[in-house]
Amino acid sequence: MGRLIRVLVADDHAVVRKGLRSLLTSKYGMEVVGEADNGLAAIRIAREVQPDVILMDLVMPGKNGIEATKEIKRELLGSRVLILTSFSDEEQIISAVRAGAVGYVLKDASTDELVHAIHGAYMGKVSLPARMLKFAQADSAEEDA
């Protein structure tokens, strides 16, 4: 087996962090190298542990996931941010992509979808659910015009 994908989980709900830690370290070639309960902690811990992929919630105290993603992307070019949230509105998706996130996964996704998105993020592939692609494509077309 190759090197494990190093994952940082940033979510303000302890049960979500613990559940993701348990899920991801079981059999998917990943290790959770840190947990953050707010955006400021996500930035600090990301600096310390230099994760491959950061699972970032959008709504957290301190700094929200968009603000934390922007700062992390400015400083840690090797870390890829994958948004994991329950919000699927167009504005949030576009903001996340503009902030530097390589993917956007809803919390109601299946385990396979989440694992696939993490592996994709690790390899630098953009991962957006099909129903969300239209938002990102529309925003990209507006910027090109």
N, C-alpha and C positions, 0 to 999 in steps of 0.2 A: 504494500500500500504506500502511496506517495505521501507527501507532506499534508498535514491536516490544515484545513481552511480555518484561520483564526478569526473568530467572530466576537464583536462587542455588541451587547444588547442594551439599547437605550429606551426605556419605557418607565413611566412613573408608577406603574402598577406592579407590585412585587410578585403577584401571582403570575403575571404574564412573563416576567423575567425568569422566574424559577421554572415555569412550564417550558419556555424556549430552551433554557439550559438543559433540562432533562431530555427534551425531544432531540435537540441537535447533537448532543454528545453520545447518543445511543448507538447510531450506526451509519451516519451519513458522511463520514470523513471530515468532520468539523470538531472544533473545540471552542467553547466559550471562554474567552480570555479576560472578560470583564463585563460588568453590569453597571449601568448608570440610571439613576432615578430622575434625572432632569437634564436639560440641555447643557448647562455649565459643566456638570459632572461628565457628560458624554465627551465634551471637548477635552477636559483634563485627562480622563482615562484614555482616550484615543491617543493623546500625545505620549502617554506613558507606555502603553502596550503595543502601539502601532499595528492595529488589527488589519486583516485583509479586507473584511467586510463589516460594516456597521449596520445593524438593524435599528432604524431610527423611527420612533413614534413621532407624530407631528405635534400633538398637544401635550406639553410638559411644562412644569414650572421652571423659573429661572430664565432660560432661553427656550423658545419652541424649537421643534425639529428642523424647520426651515432655516432659522438663524444659526443653529448649531451646525447644520450641513454646510452652509456658506463658509463658516469659519474653519471647519475641518478641511474642506476642499482647498482653501487658501494655503493651509499649512501642511497637510498630509496628502500629498499627491498620490501616494500608493494605496491609500485606503479608499475603498469604494462604499458609498452610502446607498443602502436599499431602504426605502421608506416602507414601514410596516404599520398600517393604521386602519382605522374604521371609516375614515373620511374619503369619499370618492367623488367629490365635486370638482368641476373643471378648474376652478381657481387654485385649489390645493395641488392638483396634479401639475399644472403649469409652473407654479411656484417651486415645487420640489425639483422639477427638471431644471429650471433656471438656476436653482441653488447649487446644482451639481450632482443630484442623485442620479444613479444609473438605473434605478428601478423603483417600482411602486407596487406593493402587494397589499391587498386588503386582509384584515385579520380573519375574515371568514374563508380565506383560501384553504385548500386542502394541504396536508403535509407535503405531498408530492409537488404541488405548485410552489410552496415556500422553498423547499430544498432545491428545486430546479432554478428558482430565481436567485438563490444564494450562490449556487455554482455558476450561474450565468454572470452575476455581478463580479464574482472572483475572476472570471475570464474577460471581464470588460464589456460584456454584452448588455445592451439595454433591455430591460425586462418590464414591460407594461402589459397588463391584461388587455385582451383584444378590445373590450368595451371602452378602455381608456385611451387606446391609440389614437382615436379620432380627435381627442382633445389636444394631444401633443402634436399631431400632424397639422392641425388647424393653426396652432400657435406658431409652428415652424414656418408655415406658408405665409403667415402675416409678417414675420420678421424678414423673410426673403423679398417681400413686395416693396 
